[in-house]
Amino acid sequence: MTGNSREILLSVKDLNVFYGGIQALHGISLDIKKGQIVSIIGANGAGKSTLLKTIAGDKEIGSGTIEWNGQPLPPKIHQFSQQGICLVPEGRKIFVNLTVMDNLRVGAYAEKKKSVIRERMEEVFDLFPRLKERSKQMSGTLSGGEQQMLAVGRALMAAPKLMMLDEPSLGLAPIIIDEMFEKFKQINKVYGTTMLIVEQNAQLALETADTGYILNLGTIQMEGNGRELLDNPYIQKAYLGFQ
C-alpha cells in the first residue's frame, strides 16, 4: 500500500475540540487508509472517546478539519451511514426492548431491498452464530458479550466502509474480548471494512492494528505500526504493565 492520497478514507487535520473553556483535543492529525485497522489507545481522560465522538458528528469541532474521501463530513449524523460510516458506541446502545432480529433490521434502515437485508442478516448470523440462535429473543436479556456481538452485527447491516468501535472490550470477560477482536480481524479481511478502534486494552488493540496512535492529554504522543509500538519500551512500561 502506497501513501497515495486517493487511498485515504478519513483524514483528520489539526483538530481542536473544547468542552466549554477546557480544551480536550490539541491539534490532532491522523489519516486512515482504506482497508486498514487503526487503533487508538491511551489512559482514561486522554481524549480517545472525544476524538471518536467528534469524527462521528456528536461533538462540535473547535477548529481543524475532518474529511471523508477528500470531502468534508456530512453535517447531519443520520447522513453518516449513507456515506458508509458506522459507530459501535461505548456501552453497545442496543434497543433492549426489541428482538435481536429487529435490532439488526434497524441497522439496515437505509436499505430498501428486502433481498439485500436478508443477505446481510445471514452474513451477520454466519459471523455470530449465537445471534441466530437468539434471533427472536429480546435483546435486553442477552449477555454482555452477546449484546456486543449484536451491536457489531447491527453496524454491519449498513455495509459500512468504515466501522468505528468505542471501547468494545468494556465490561466483557477476557475470553469474549479475545473472540471479539478475532471477529474484527475477520470482518476486515472478509469484507474489506476499514476499522477505527478506540480501546483501553492496549495489548489487543496494537496486536490487531495495522497502525496505532497513542493519545495522551489530548495530543498524539506517538504513532506507528501496531507491532512496532508493542515492542517499544516506553509503550510496554506505560501501557502494557512491563517493568
C-alpha positions as CSV (number, residue, x, y, z in Angstrom):
1,M,0.0,0.0,0.0
2,T,1.5,3.3,-1.0
3,G,1.0,6.7,0.5
4,N,-1.2,7.9,-2.4
5,S,-3.9,10.3,-1.0
6,R,-6.6,8.5,-3.0
7,E,-6.3,5.6,-0.6
8,I,-7.0,7.8,2.4
9,L,-10.6,7.2,3.6
10,L,-10.6,9.5,6.6
11,S,-8.3,12.5,7.2
12,V,-8.2,14.5,10.4
13,K,-6.1,17.7,10.2
14,D,-5.1,19.9,13.2
15,L,-8.3,19.1,15.1
16,N,-9.0,21.1,18.3
17,V,-12.1,20.4,20.4
18,F,-13.3,22.1,23.5
19,Y,-15.7,21.4,26.4
20,G,-16.7,24.9,27.4
21,G,-13.4,26.6,28.2
22,I,-11.4,23.4,28.5
23,Q,-9.5,22.1,25.5
24,A,-9.9,18.3,25.1
25,L,-8.1,17.8,21.9
26,H,-5.0,19.7,20.8
27,G,-4.1,19.7,17.1
28,I,-4.9,16.1,16.3
29,S,-3.9,14.9,12.8
30,L,-4.2,11.4,11.5
31,D,-5.0,9.5,8.3
32,I,-6.9,6.3,8.0
33,K,-6.4,4.4,4.7
34,K,-8.9,2.1,3.0
35,G,-8.7,-1.4,4.4
36,Q,-6.7,-0.6,7.5
37,I,-7.3,-1.4,11.1
38,V,-6.3,1.6,13.1
39,S,-6.2,1.5,16.9
40,I,-6.1,4.5,19.3
41,I,-5.0,3.8,22.8
42,G,-4.5,5.9,25.9
43,A,-5.4,6.3,29.6
44,N,-8.8,7.4,30.8
45,G,-9.2,11.1,30.0
46,A,-6.7,11.0,27.2
47,G,-9.3,12.2,24.7
48,K,-10.0,8.9,22.9
49,S,-13.8,9.0,23.1
50,T,-13.9,12.7,22.4
51,L,-12.0,12.1,19.2
52,L,-14.4,9.4,18.1
53,K,-17.4,11.4,19.0
54,T,-16.1,14.3,17.0
55,I,-15.5,12.2,14.0
56,A,-19.0,10.7,14.4
57,G,-20.5,14.2,14.4
58,D,-21.6,14.0,18.1
59,K,-19.1,16.7,19.2
60,E,-18.6,20.1,17.6
61,I,-15.2,20.9,16.0
62,G,-13.5,23.8,17.6
63,S,-11.0,24.2,14.7
64,G,-9.4,22.0,12.1
65,T,-11.0,19.7,9.6
66,I,-12.2,16.1,9.2
67,E,-12.5,14.8,5.6
68,W,-14.2,11.7,4.3
69,N,-12.9,10.6,0.9
70,G,-11.5,14.0,0.4
71,Q,-14.7,15.9,1.2
72,P,-16.0,17.4,4.4
73,L,-18.0,15.1,6.6
74,P,-21.8,15.4,6.2
75,P,-23.3,17.9,8.6
76,K,-26.0,15.6,10.0
77,I,-25.3,12.4,12.0
78,H,-28.1,10.5,10.2
79,Q,-26.3,11.0,6.9
80,F,-23.2,9.2,8.1
81,S,-24.5,5.7,7.5
82,Q,-25.4,6.8,3.9
83,Q,-21.8,7.7,3.4
84,G,-20.6,4.3,4.8
85,I,-19.6,5.3,8.3
86,C,-20.9,3.4,11.3
87,L,-20.2,3.8,15.0
88,V,-20.5,1.0,17.5
89,P,-20.8,3.1,20.7
90,E,-19.4,2.6,24.1
91,G,-21.9,0.6,26.1
92,R,-23.4,-1.0,23.0
93,K,-26.6,1.1,23.0
94,I,-28.7,-1.6,21.5
95,F,-32.5,-1.4,21.7
96,V,-33.2,-3.7,24.7
97,N,-37.0,-3.8,24.1
98,L,-36.6,-5.1,20.5
99,T,-35.6,-8.6,19.5
100,V,-32.2,-9.5,18.1
101,M,-33.6,-9.6,14.5
102,D,-35.4,-6.3,14.9
103,N,-32.2,-4.7,16.1
104,L,-30.4,-5.9,13.0
105,R,-33.2,-4.6,10.8
106,V,-32.8,-1.2,12.3
107,G,-29.1,-1.3,11.2
108,A,-30.3,-1.7,7.6
109,Y,-32.9,1.1,7.7
110,A,-31.4,2.9,4.7
111,E,-31.5,-0.3,2.5
112,K,-34.8,-0.7,0.7
113,K,-34.3,-4.1,-1.0
114,K,-35.5,-7.0,1.2
115,S,-33.3,-9.5,-0.5
116,V,-30.2,-7.4,0.4
117,I,-31.4,-7.1,4.0
118,R,-31.9,-10.9,4.2
119,E,-28.4,-11.5,2.7
120,R,-26.7,-9.2,5.1
121,M,-28.6,-10.8,8.1
122,E,-27.4,-14.2,7.0
123,E,-23.8,-12.8,6.9
124,V,-24.2,-11.5,10.4
125,F,-25.6,-14.9,11.6
126,D,-22.6,-16.7,9.9
127,L,-20.2,-14.4,11.8
128,F,-22.1,-14.6,15.1
129,P,-24.0,-18.0,15.3
130,R,-25.2,-17.1,18.8
131,L,-27.2,-14.3,17.4
132,K,-29.0,-16.7,15.0
133,E,-29.8,-18.9,18.0
134,R,-31.3,-15.9,19.8
135,S,-32.8,-14.1,16.8
136,K,-36.3,-13.9,18.4
137,Q,-35.1,-13.2,21.9
138,M,-35.5,-9.7,23.5
139,S,-32.1,-8.1,23.2
140,G,-32.1,-6.9,26.8
141,T,-31.9,-10.5,28.0
142,L,-28.7,-11.2,26.2
143,S,-25.3,-11.4,28.0
144,G,-22.9,-8.5,27.7
145,G,-20.8,-10.4,25.1
146,E,-23.9,-11.2,23.0
147,Q,-25.0,-7.6,23.2
148,Q,-21.6,-6.5,21.9
149,M,-22.0,-9.0,19.0
150,L,-25.4,-7.6,18.3
151,A,-24.0,-4.0,18.3
152,V,-21.3,-5.0,15.8
153,G,-23.8,-7.0,13.8
154,R,-26.2,-4.1,13.6
155,A,-23.4,-1.9,12.3
156,L,-22.6,-4.5,9.7
157,M,-26.2,-4.4,8.4
158,A,-25.4,-1.0,7.0
159,A,-22.5,-2.4,5.0
160,P,-20.1,0.2,6.3
161,K,-16.9,1.3,4.6
162,L,-15.6,2.5,8.0
163,M,-16.6,0.9,11.3
164,M,-15.7,2.8,14.4
165,L,-15.7,1.0,17.7
166,D,-15.6,2.8,21.1
167,E,-14.2,0.7,23.9
168,P,-15.5,-2.6,22.5
169,S,-13.9,-4.7,25.3
170,L,-15.6,-2.7,28.1
171,G,-17.2,-5.0,30.7
172,L,-16.6,-8.2,28.8
173,A,-14.9,-11.4,30.1
174,P,-11.4,-12.0,28.7
175,I,-12.4,-15.0,26.6
176,I,-15.2,-12.9,24.9
177,I,-12.8,-10.0,24.4
178,D,-10.4,-12.3,22.5
179,E,-13.2,-13.6,20.4
180,M,-14.5,-10.2,19.5
181,F,-11.1,-9.0,18.4
182,E,-10.7,-12.1,16.2
183,K,-14.1,-11.2,14.7
184,F,-12.9,-7.6,14.0
185,K,-9.9,-9.1,12.0
186,Q,-12.3,-11.4,10.2
187,I,-14.6,-8.5,9.3
188,N,-11.7,-6.5,8.0
189,K,-10.3,-9.4,5.9
190,V,-13.5,-10.8,4.5
191,Y,-15.5,-7.6,3.8
192,G,-12.6,-5.2,3.5
193,T,-14.1,-3.0,6.1
194,T,-11.8,-0.3,7.4
195,M,-11.9,-0.1,11.2
196,L,-11.1,2.5,13.8
197,I,-10.9,1.0,17.3
198,V,-10.7,3.2,20.4
199,E,-9.6,0.8,23.2
200,Q,-8.1,0.7,26.7
201,N,-6.8,-2.9,26.2
202,A,-3.5,-1.7,24.6
203,Q,-2.1,-5.2,24.1
204,L,-5.0,-6.4,22.0
205,A,-5.6,-3.1,20.2
206,L,-2.0,-2.9,19.0
207,E,-1.8,-6.6,18.1
208,T,-4.8,-6.1,15.9
209,A,-3.9,-2.8,14.3
210,D,-2.0,-2.0,11.1
211,T,-1.4,1.4,12.6
212,G,-1.6,2.6,16.1
213,Y,-1.9,6.0,17.7
214,I,-1.0,6.8,21.4
215,L,-3.2,9.6,22.7
216,N,-2.1,11.4,25.9
217,L,-3.8,14.5,27.4
218,G,-5.5,15.3,24.1
219,T,-2.4,15.1,21.9
220,I,-0.9,12.3,19.8
221,Q,2.2,11.2,21.7
222,M,3.3,8.5,19.3
223,E,2.2,6.7,16.1
224,G,3.4,3.8,14.0
225,N,2.9,0.2,13.0
226,G,1.0,-1.7,15.7
227,R,3.6,-4.4,16.2
228,E,6.4,-1.9,16.3
229,L,4.6,0.1,19.0
230,L,4.1,-3.2,21.0
231,D,7.9,-3.6,21.0
232,N,8.5,0.0,22.1
233,P,10.0,0.0,25.7
234,Y,8.1,3.2,26.6
235,I,4.7,1.7,25.5
236,Q,5.5,-1.6,27.3
237,K,6.1,0.3,30.6
238,A,3.4,2.9,30.3
239,Y,0.6,0.9,28.8
240,L,1.3,-2.8,29.0
241,G,2.5,-3.0,32.6
242,F,6.0,-4.2,31.8
243,Q,8.8,-3.3,34.3
